[in-house]
């Protein structure tokens, strides 16, 4: 994952997004949450989408993801205390 993102250009921004996502996956393991990050190099922001894993409704998938919320933060402040509090509240 990280190697592919580094090829896109801004190593530091991609690394912050990947490290933050990995940290969240580790901290909220077993809480039926998944996390996806993306970034905007021109605005220097990272977007985080938080999903809940729900029982499947489509027989082709093992599970479905229900979007809980999306937040965009400045890259140097990625995963602020407000965002972390919101994740804890939905977990």
Biopython code that builds the backbone (N, CA, C, O; Angstrom):
import numpy as np
from Bio.PDB.StructureBuilder import StructureBuilder

atoms = [
    (1, "UNK", "N", (0.824, -1.187, 0.000)),
    (1, "UNK", "CA", (0.000, 0.000, 0.000)),
    (1, "UNK", "C", (0.872, 1.255, 0.000)),
    (1, "UNK", "O", (0.689, 2.138, -0.838)),
    (2, "UNK", "N", (1.802, 1.337, 0.920)),
    (2, "UNK", "CA", (2.646, 2.520, 1.033)),
    (2, "UNK", "C", (3.522, 2.696, -0.197)),
    (2, "UNK", "O", (3.714, 3.823, -0.655)),
    (3, "UNK", "N", (4.049, 1.626, -0.734)),
    (3, "UNK", "CA", (4.918, 1.730, -1.909)),
    (3, "UNK", "C", (4.166, 2.310, -3.099)),
    (3, "UNK", "O", (4.713, 3.125, -3.842)),
    (4, "UNK", "N", (2.931, 1.902, -3.284)),
    (4, "UNK", "CA", (2.138, 2.419, -4.389)),
    (4, "UNK", "C", (1.829, 3.891, -4.231)),
    (4, "UNK", "O", (1.853, 4.641, -5.207)),
    (5, "UNK", "N", (1.542, 4.309, -3.022)),
    (5, "UNK", "CA", (1.242, 5.720, -2.785)),
    (5, "UNK", "C", (2.480, 6.595, -2.941)),
    (5, "UNK", "O", (2.376, 7.740, -3.382)),
    (6, "UNK", "N", (3.639, 6.073, -2.587)),
    (6, "UNK", "CA", (4.867, 6.855, -2.739)),
    (6, "UNK", "C", (5.136, 7.184, -4.193)),
    (6, "UNK", "O", (5.716, 8.224, -4.503)),
    (7, "UNK", "N", (4.720, 6.310, -5.078)),
    (7, "UNK", "CA", (4.928, 6.548, -6.498)),
    (7, "UNK", "C", (4.125, 7.740, -6.991)),
    (7, "UNK", "O", (4.425, 8.289, -8.052)),
    (8, "UNK", "N", (3.119, 8.146, -6.249)),
    (8, "UNK", "CA", (2.271, 9.253, -6.669)),
    (8, "UNK", "C", (2.912, 10.616, -6.464)),
    (8, "UNK", "O", (2.465, 11.593, -7.064)),
    (9, "UNK", "N", (3.924, 10.710, -5.654)),
    (9, "UNK", "CA", (4.574, 12.005, -5.529)),
    (9, "UNK", "C", (4.920, 12.413, -4.115)),
    (9, "UNK", "O", (6.081, 12.307, -3.720)),
    (10, "UNK", "N", (3.974, 12.867, -3.352)),
    (10, "UNK", "CA", (4.266, 13.439, -2.046)),
    (10, "UNK", "C", (4.382, 12.345, -0.989)),
    (10, "UNK", "O", (3.388, 11.880, -0.431)),
    (11, "UNK", "N", (5.632, 11.951, -0.733)),
    (11, "UNK", "CA", (5.900, 10.827, 0.175)),
    (11, "UNK", "C", (5.387, 11.081, 1.591)),
    (11, "UNK", "O", (4.793, 10.201, 2.214)),
    (12, "UNK", "N", (5.617, 12.268, 2.079)),
    (12, "UNK", "CA", (5.271, 12.558, 3.467)),
    (12, "UNK", "C", (3.757, 12.498, 3.689)),
    (12, "UNK", "O", (3.293, 11.914, 4.668)),
    (13, "UNK", "N", (3.006, 13.091, 2.796)),
    (13, "UNK", "CA", (1.547, 13.101, 2.925)),
    (13, "UNK", "C", (0.977, 11.691, 2.850)),
    (13, "UNK", "O", (0.102, 11.329, 3.637)),
    (14, "UNK", "N", (1.464, 10.906, 1.917)),
    (14, "UNK", "CA", (1.004, 9.518, 1.784)),
    (14, "UNK", "C", (1.380, 8.708, 3.017)),
    (14, "UNK", "O", (0.585, 7.897, 3.491)),
    (15, "UNK", "N", (2.573, 8.917, 3.535)),
    (15, "UNK", "CA", (3.028, 8.182, 4.716)),
    (15, "UNK", "C", (2.170, 8.534, 5.935)),
    (15, "UNK", "O", (1.811, 7.651, 6.714)),
    (16, "UNK", "N", (1.841, 9.816, 6.104)),
    (16, "UNK", "CA", (0.979, 10.219, 7.221)),
    (16, "UNK", "C", (-0.376, 9.536, 7.124)),
    (16, "UNK", "O", (-0.897, 9.032, 8.119)),
    (17, "UNK", "N", (-0.945, 9.520, 5.927)),
    (17, "UNK", "CA", (-2.252, 8.886, 5.737)),
    (17, "UNK", "C", (-2.172, 7.396, 6.057)),
    (17, "UNK", "O", (-3.033, 6.865, 6.759)),
    (18, "UNK", "N", (-1.151, 6.724, 5.550)),
    (18, "UNK", "CA", (-1.008, 5.283, 5.777)),
    (18, "UNK", "C", (-0.748, 4.961, 7.246)),
    (18, "UNK", "O", (-1.329, 4.022, 7.790)),
    (19, "UNK", "N", (0.113, 5.727, 7.880)),
    (19, "UNK", "CA", (0.414, 5.478, 9.291)),
    (19, "UNK", "C", (-0.804, 5.730, 10.171)),
    (19, "UNK", "O", (-1.063, 4.975, 11.108)),
    (20, "UNK", "N", (-1.547, 6.785, 9.872)),
    (20, "UNK", "CA", (-2.758, 7.078, 10.639)),
    (20, "UNK", "C", (-3.804, 5.997, 10.477)),
    (20, "UNK", "O", (-4.443, 5.587, 11.446)),
    (21, "UNK", "N", (-3.978, 5.533, 9.241)),
    (21, "UNK", "CA", (-4.947, 4.468, 8.979)),
    (21, "UNK", "C", (-4.540, 3.169, 9.673)),
    (21, "UNK", "O", (-5.381, 2.481, 10.252)),
    (22, "UNK", "N", (-3.255, 2.837, 9.616)),
    (22, "UNK", "CA", (-2.759, 1.623, 10.276)),
    (22, "UNK", "C", (-2.936, 1.722, 11.788)),
    (22, "UNK", "O", (-3.314, 0.743, 12.431)),
    (23, "UNK", "N", (-2.669, 2.885, 12.359)),
    (23, "UNK", "CA", (-2.830, 3.079, 13.800)),
    (23, "UNK", "C", (-4.293, 2.893, 14.200)),
    (23, "UNK", "O", (-4.586, 2.235, 15.198)),
    (24, "UNK", "N", (-5.210, 3.474, 13.423)),
    (24, "UNK", "CA", (-6.635, 3.329, 13.727)),
    (24, "UNK", "C", (-7.071, 1.871, 13.637)),
    (24, "UNK", "O", (-7.802, 1.387, 14.501)),
    (25, "UNK", "N", (-6.621, 1.164, 12.587)),
    (25, "UNK", "CA", (-6.984, -0.255, 12.457)),
    (25, "UNK", "C", (-6.506, -1.051, 13.663)),
    (25, "UNK", "O", (-7.214, -1.934, 14.146)),
    (26, "UNK", "N", (-5.318, -0.746, 14.146)),
    (26, "UNK", "CA", (-4.766, -1.454, 15.298)),
    (26, "UNK", "C", (-5.511, -1.089, 16.589)),
    (26, "UNK", "O", (-5.822, -1.972, 17.389)),
    (27, "UNK", "N", (-5.795, 0.178, 16.796)),
    (27, "UNK", "CA", (-6.451, 0.635, 18.025)),
    (27, "UNK", "C", (-7.903, 0.175, 18.131)),
    (27, "UNK", "O", (-8.406, -0.052, 19.231)),
    (28, "UNK", "N", (-8.571, 0.039, 16.995)),
    (28, "UNK", "CA", (-9.987, -0.312, 17.011)),
    (28, "UNK", "C", (-10.227, -1.711, 16.445)),
    (28, "UNK", "O", (-11.288, -1.997, 15.891)),
    (29, "UNK", "N", (-9.241, -2.560, 16.592)),
    (29, "UNK", "CA", (-9.352, -3.951, 16.147)),
    (29, "UNK", "C", (-10.494, -4.638, 16.888)),
    (29, "UNK", "O", (-10.620, -4.504, 18.105)),
    (30, "UNK", "N", (-11.323, -5.373, 16.155)),
    (30, "UNK", "CA", (-12.428, -6.091, 16.762)),
    (30, "UNK", "C", (-13.663, -5.249, 17.029)),
    (30, "UNK", "O", (-14.618, -5.739, 17.632)),
    (31, "UNK", "N", (-13.669, -3.989, 16.593)),
    (31, "UNK", "CA", (-14.811, -3.101, 16.824)),
    (31, "UNK", "C", (-15.735, -3.024, 15.609)),
    (31, "UNK", "O", (-16.666, -2.218, 15.608)),
    (32, "UNK", "N", (-15.508, -3.829, 14.586)),
    (32, "UNK", "CA", (-16.311, -3.854, 13.367)),
    (32, "UNK", "C", (-16.289, -2.525, 12.631)),
    (32, "UNK", "O", (-17.293, -2.105, 12.057)),
    (33, "UNK", "N", (-15.116, -1.858, 12.652)),
    (33, "UNK", "CA", (-14.930, -0.612, 11.922)),
    (33, "UNK", "C", (-13.824, -0.790, 10.892)),
    (33, "UNK", "O", (-12.869, -1.533, 11.115)),
    (34, "UNK", "N", (-13.962, -0.104, 9.765)),
    (34, "UNK", "CA", (-12.885, -0.044, 8.784)),
    (34, "UNK", "C", (-12.620, 1.421, 8.474)),
    (34, "UNK", "O", (-13.488, 2.274, 8.658)),
    (35, "UNK", "N", (-11.419, 1.701, 8.006)),
    (35, "UNK", "CA", (-10.987, 3.072, 7.756)),
    (35, "UNK", "C", (-10.360, 3.148, 6.366)),
    (35, "UNK", "O", (-9.635, 2.248, 5.943)),
    (36, "UNK", "N", (-10.655, 4.236, 5.669)),
    (36, "UNK", "CA", (-10.065, 4.473, 4.356)),
    (36, "UNK", "C", (-9.588, 5.922, 4.315)),
    (36, "UNK", "O", (-10.309, 6.833, 4.722)),
    (37, "UNK", "N", (-8.376, 6.127, 3.825)),
    (37, "UNK", "CA", (-7.830, 7.480, 3.731)),
    (37, "UNK", "C", (-7.580, 7.851, 2.280)),
    (37, "UNK", "O", (-7.344, 6.999, 1.424)),
    (38, "UNK", "N", (-7.639, 9.144, 2.037)),
    (38, "UNK", "CA", (-7.238, 9.721, 0.759)),
    (38, "UNK", "C", (-6.670, 11.099, 1.075)),
    (38, "UNK", "O", (-6.847, 11.601, 2.185)),
    (39, "UNK", "N", (-6.007, 11.702, 0.134)),
    (39, "UNK", "CA", (-5.403, 12.995, 0.415)),
    (39, "UNK", "C", (-5.458, 13.884, -0.809)),
    (39, "UNK", "O", (-5.616, 13.423, -1.940)),
    (40, "UNK", "N", (-5.322, 15.180, -0.547)),
    (40, "UNK", "CA", (-5.271, 16.203, -1.588)),
    (40, "UNK", "C", (-3.941, 16.921, -1.429)),
    (40, "UNK", "O", (-3.746, 17.682, -0.481)),
    (41, "UNK", "N", (-3.032, 16.677, -2.358)),
    (41, "UNK", "CA", (-1.694, 17.253, -2.242)),
    (41, "UNK", "C", (-1.703, 18.770, -2.376)),
    (41, "UNK", "O", (-0.908, 19.453, -1.730)),
    (42, "UNK", "N", (-2.593, 19.301, -3.205)),
    (42, "UNK", "CA", (-2.603, 20.753, -3.405)),
    (42, "UNK", "C", (-3.113, 21.492, -2.164)),
    (42, "UNK", "O", (-2.638, 22.586, -1.859)),
    (43, "UNK", "N", (-4.067, 20.908, -1.455)),
    (43, "UNK", "CA", (-4.603, 21.532, -0.239)),
    (43, "UNK", "C", (-3.897, 21.059, 1.025)),
    (43, "UNK", "O", (-4.119, 21.611, 2.103)),
    (44, "UNK", "N", (-3.049, 20.043, 0.902)),
    (44, "UNK", "CA", (-2.322, 19.452, 2.036)),
    (44, "UNK", "C", (-3.305, 18.956, 3.103)),
    (44, "UNK", "O", (-3.140, 19.237, 4.290)),
    (45, "UNK", "N", (-4.325, 18.218, 2.667)),
    (45, "UNK", "CA", (-5.315, 17.664, 3.588)),
    (45, "UNK", "C", (-5.409, 16.159, 3.403)),
    (45, "UNK", "O", (-5.081, 15.620, 2.346)),
    (46, "UNK", "N", (-5.865, 15.497, 4.456)),
    (46, "UNK", "CA", (-6.113, 14.055, 4.426)),
    (46, "UNK", "C", (-7.569, 13.839, 4.808)),
    (46, "UNK", "O", (-8.050, 14.388, 5.799)),
    (47, "UNK", "N", (-8.266, 13.033, 4.013)),
    (47, "UNK", "CA", (-9.656, 12.696, 4.301)),
    (47, "UNK", "C", (-9.714, 11.286, 4.873)),
    (47, "UNK", "O", (-9.027, 10.377, 4.406)),
    (48, "UNK", "N", (-10.530, 11.131, 5.872)),
    (48, "UNK", "CA", (-10.717, 9.836, 6.524)),
    (48, "UNK", "C", (-12.186, 9.471, 6.421)),
    (48, "UNK", "O", (-13.060, 10.259, 6.781)),
    (49, "UNK", "N", (-12.450, 8.277, 5.928)),
    (49, "UNK", "CA", (-13.813, 7.748, 5.890)),
    (49, "UNK", "C", (-13.872, 6.571, 6.859)),
    (49, "UNK", "O", (-13.028, 5.676, 6.818)),
    (50, "UNK", "N", (-14.875, 6.585, 7.728)),
    (50, "UNK", "CA", (-15.045, 5.542, 8.736)),
    (50, "UNK", "C", (-16.311, 4.752, 8.395)),
    (50, "UNK", "O", (-17.390, 5.318, 8.217)),
    (51, "UNK", "N", (-16.149, 3.428, 8.308)),
    (51, "UNK", "CA", (-17.249, 2.542, 7.956)),
    (51, "UNK", "C", (-17.475, 1.523, 9.067)),
    (51, "UNK", "O", (-16.542, 1.152, 9.780)),
    (52, "UNK", "N", (-18.727, 1.072, 9.208)),
    (52, "UNK", "CA", (-19.053, -0.034, 10.095)),
    (52, "UNK", "C", (-19.273, -1.262, 9.222)),
    (52, "UNK", "O", (-19.938, -1.186, 8.189)),
    (53, "UNK", "N", (-18.718, -2.378, 9.635)),
    (53, "UNK", "CA", (-18.929, -3.641, 8.930)),
    (53, "UNK", "C", (-20.281, -4.185, 9.383)),
    (53, "UNK", "O", (-20.517, -4.360, 10.579)),
    (54, "UNK", "N", (-21.157, -4.448, 8.433)),
    (54, "UNK", "CA", (-22.512, -4.931, 8.745)),
    (54, "UNK", "C", (-22.739, -6.265, 8.038)),
    (54, "UNK", "O", (-22.056, -6.573, 7.061)),
    (55, "UNK", "N", (-23.690, -7.055, 8.524)),
    (55, "UNK", "CA", (-23.993, -8.333, 7.869)),
    (55, "UNK", "C", (-24.320, -8.108, 6.395)),
    (55, "UNK", "O", (-24.899, -7.090, 6.015)),
    (56, "UNK", "N", (-23.945, -9.053, 5.606)),
    (56, "UNK", "CA", (-24.085, -8.868, 4.161)),
    (56, "UNK", "C", (-25.544, -8.857, 3.715)),
    (56, "UNK", "O", (-26.388, -9.589, 4.231)),
    (57, "UNK", "N", (-25.798, -8.006, 2.747)),
    (57, "UNK", "CA", (-27.099, -7.986, 2.091)),
    (57, "UNK", "C", (-26.948, -8.446, 0.646)),
    (57, "UNK", "O", (-27.923, -8.814, -0.009)),
    (58, "UNK", "N", (-25.716, -8.418, 0.165)),
    (58, "UNK", "CA", (-25.413, -8.860, -1.190)),
    (58, "UNK", "C", (-24.732, -10.226, -1.093)),
    (58, "UNK", "O", (-23.667, -10.328, -0.483)),
    (59, "UNK", "N", (-25.306, -11.263, -1.667)),
    (59, "UNK", "CA", (-24.722, -12.601, -1.534)),
    (59, "UNK", "C", (-23.320, -12.736, -2.133)),
    (59, "UNK", "O", (-22.624, -13.710, -1.846)),
    (60, "UNK", "N", (-22.900, -11.791, -2.948)),
    (60, "UNK", "CA", (-21.572, -11.867, -3.558)),
    (60, "UNK", "C", (-20.465, -11.396, -2.611)),
    (60, "UNK", "O", (-19.285, -11.590, -2.900)),
    (61, "UNK", "N", (-20.829, -10.786, -1.496)),
    (61, "UNK", "CA", (-19.838, -10.248, -0.560)),
    (61, "UNK", "C", (-19.949, -10.941, 0.794)),
    (61, "UNK", "O", (-21.015, -11.426, 1.174)),
    (62, "UNK", "N", (-18.841, -10.979, 1.506)),
    (62, "UNK", "CA", (-18.838, -11.532, 2.862)),
    (62, "UNK", "C", (-19.499, -10.566, 3.846)),
    (62, "UNK", "O", (-20.167, -10.980, 4.793)),
    (63, "UNK", "N", (-19.298, -9.265, 3.598)),
    (63, "UNK", "CA", (-19.874, -8.239, 4.458)),
    (63, "UNK", "C", (-20.048, -6.964, 3.644)),
    (63, "UNK", "O", (-19.494, -6.836, 2.552)),
    (64, "UNK", "N", (-20.805, -6.041, 4.172)),
    (64, "UNK", "CA", (-20.980, -4.732, 3.568)),
    (64, "UNK", "C", (-20.408, -3.687, 4.511)),
    (64, "UNK", "O", (-20.285, -3.918, 5.714)),
    (65, "UNK", "N", (-20.062, -2.538, 3.950)),
    (65, "UNK", "CA", (-19.568, -1.431, 4.760)),
    (65, "UNK", "C", (-20.585, -0.299, 4.725)),
    (65, "UNK", "O", (-21.020, 0.127, 3.655)),
    (66, "UNK", "N", (-20.954, 0.179, 5.898)),
    (66, "UNK", "CA", (-21.892, 1.289, 6.017)),
    (66, "UNK", "C", (-21.095, 2.525, 6.418)),
    (66, "UNK", "O", (-20.445, 2.529, 7.464)),
    (67, "UNK", "N", (-21.138, 3.578, 5.595)),
    (67, "UNK", "CA", (-20.406, 4.801, 5.900)),
    (67, "UNK", "C", (-20.985, 5.456, 7.147)),
    (67, "UNK", "O", (-22.180, 5.746, 7.207)),
    (68, "UNK", "N", (-20.132, 5.686, 8.143)),
    (68, "UNK", "CA", (-20.564, 6.361, 9.370)),
    (68, "UNK", "C", (-20.315, 7.863, 9.268)),
    (68, "UNK", "O", (-21.204, 8.666, 9.551)),
    (69, "UNK", "N", (-19.106, 8.236, 8.863)),
    (69, "UNK", "CA", (-18.809, 9.649, 8.656)),
    (69, "UNK", "C", (-17.516, 9.796, 7.862)),
    (69, "UNK", "O", (-16.726, 8.862, 7.730)),
    (70, "UNK", "N", (-17.334, 11.004, 7.339)),
    (70, "UNK", "CA", (-16.110, 11.359, 6.620)),
    (70, "UNK", "C", (-15.650, 12.708, 7.155)),
    (70, "UNK", "O", (-16.458, 13.607, 7.389)),
    (71, "UNK", "N", (-14.356, 12.835, 7.342)),
    (71, "UNK", "CA", (-13.793, 14.083, 7.847)),
    (71, "UNK", "C", (-12.518, 14.385, 7.055)),
    (71, "UNK", "O", (-11.763, 13.480, 6.700)),
    (72, "UNK", "N", (-12.297, 15.669, 6.788)),
    (72, "UNK", "CA", (-11.081, 16.115, 6.109)),
    (72, "UNK", "C", (-10.339, 17.048, 7.059)),
    (72, "UNK", "O", (-10.906, 18.006, 7.584)),
    (73, "UNK", "N", (-9.059, 16.746, 7.266)),
    (73, "UNK", "CA", (-8.252, 17.509, 8.216)),
    (73, "UNK", "C", (-6.949, 17.945, 7.561)),
    (73, "UNK", "O", (-6.508, 17.324, 6.594)),
    (74, "UNK", "N", (-6.323, 19.009, 8.077)),
    (74, "UNK", "CA", (-4.991, 19.364, 7.593)),
    (74, "UNK", "C", (-4.035, 18.190, 7.824)),
    (74, "UNK", "O", (-4.116, 17.512, 8.849)),
    (75, "UNK", "N", (-3.146, 17.956, 6.888)),
    (75, "UNK", "CA", (-2.265, 16.781, 6.958)),
    (75, "UNK", "C", (-1.432, 16.756, 8.235)),
    (75, "UNK", "O", (-1.229, 15.691, 8.818)),
    (76, "UNK", "N", (-0.950, 17.913, 8.674)),
    (76, "UNK", "CA", (-0.097, 17.922, 9.865)),
    (76, "UNK", "C", (-0.885, 17.761, 11.159)),
    (76, "UNK", "O", (-0.292, 17.656, 12.232)),
    (77, "UNK", "N", (-2.215, 17.740, 11.072)),
    (77, "UNK", "CA", (-3.057, 17.524, 12.249)),
    (77, "UNK", "C", (-3.934, 16.294, 12.070)),
    (77, "UNK", "O", (-4.990, 16.193, 12.694)),
    (78, "UNK", "N", (-3.515, 15.365, 11.231)),
    (78, "UNK", "CA", (-4.348, 14.210, 10.914)),
    (78, "UNK", "C", (-4.643, 13.394, 12.162)),
    (78, "UNK", "O", (-3.752, 13.123, 12.968)),
    (79, "UNK", "N", (-5.886, 13.010, 12.310)),
    (79, "UNK", "CA", (-6.470, 12.322, 13.459)),
    (79, "UNK", "C", (-6.405, 13.225, 14.696)),
    (79, "UNK", "O", (-5.663, 12.977, 15.646)),
    (80, "UNK", "N", (-7.203, 14.264, 14.638)),
    (80, "UNK", "CA", (-7.297, 15.191, 15.769)),
    (80, "UNK", "C", (-8.066, 14.537, 16.911)),
    (80, "UNK", "O", (-8.678, 13.482, 16.741)),
    (81, "UNK", "N", (-8.026, 15.167, 18.054)),
    (81, "UNK", "CA", (-8.738, 14.614, 19.214)),
    (81, "UNK", "C", (-10.244, 14.601, 18.969)),
    (81, "UNK", "O", (-10.934, 13.706, 19.458)),
    (82, "UNK", "N", (-10.767, 15.573, 18.225)),
    (82, "UNK", "CA", (-12.202, 15.586, 17.922)),
    (82, "UNK", "C", (-12.579, 14.387, 17.061)),
    (82, "UNK", "O", (-13.609, 13.753, 17.294)),
    (83, "UNK", "N", (-11.757, 14.076, 16.073)),
    (83, "UNK", "CA", (-12.019, 12.913, 15.210)),
    (83, "UNK", "C", (-11.908, 11.626, 16.006)),
    (83, "UNK", "O", (-12.748, 10.738, 15.866)),
    (84, "UNK", "N", (-10.896, 11.514, 16.829)),
    (84, "UNK", "CA", (-10.713, 10.316, 17.655)),
    (84, "UNK", "C", (-11.897, 10.129, 18.601)),
    (84, "UNK", "O", (-12.362, 9.006, 18.793)),
    (85, "UNK", "N", (-12.383, 11.207, 19.187)),
    (85, "UNK", "CA", (-13.554, 11.134, 20.067)),
    (85, "UNK", "C", (-14.769, 10.633, 19.301)),
    (85, "UNK", "O", (-15.534, 9.815, 19.812)),
    (86, "UNK", "N", (-14.946, 11.118, 18.086)),
    (86, "UNK", "CA", (-16.087, 10.696, 17.272)),
    (86, "UNK", "C", (-15.996, 9.198, 16.953)),
    (86, "UNK", "O", (-17.008, 8.498, 16.975)),
    (87, "UNK", "N", (-14.796, 8.712, 16.660)),
    (87, "UNK", "CA", (-14.611, 7.283, 16.372)),
    (87, "UNK", "C", (-14.926, 6.455, 17.626)),
    (87, "UNK", "O", (-15.583, 5.418, 17.542)),
    (88, "UNK", "N", (-14.458, 6.917, 18.771)),
    (88, "UNK", "CA", (-14.721, 6.190, 20.027)),
    (88, "UNK", "C", (-16.234, 6.139, 20.276)),
    (88, "UNK", "O", (-16.749, 5.117, 20.729)),
    (89, "UNK", "N", (-16.935, 7.213, 19.988)),
    (89, "UNK", "CA", (-18.377, 7.251, 20.242)),
    (89, "UNK", "C", (-19.137, 6.280, 19.340)),
    (89, "UNK", "O", (-20.149, 5.724, 19.767)),
    (90, "UNK", "N", (-18.682, 6.060, 18.107)),
    (90, "UNK", "CA", (-19.401, 5.154, 17.208)),
    (90, "UNK", "C", (-18.934, 3.696, 17.322)),
    (90, "UNK", "O", (-19.569, 2.796, 16.773)),
    (91, "UNK", "N", (-17.837, 3.469, 18.028)),
    (91, "UNK", "CA", (-17.306, 2.093, 18.100)),
    (91, "UNK", "C", (-18.039, 1.222, 19.077)),
    (91, "UNK", "O", (-17.699, 0.050, 19.236)),
]
sb = StructureBuilder()
sb.init_structure("model")
sb.init_model(0)
sb.init_chain("A")
sb.init_seg("    ")
for serial, (resi, resn, name, xyz) in enumerate(atoms, 1):
    if name == "N":
        sb.init_residue(resn, " ", resi, " ")
    sb.init_atom(name, np.array(xyz, "f"), 0.0, 1.0, " ", f" {name:<3s}", serial, name[0])
structure = sb.get_structure()
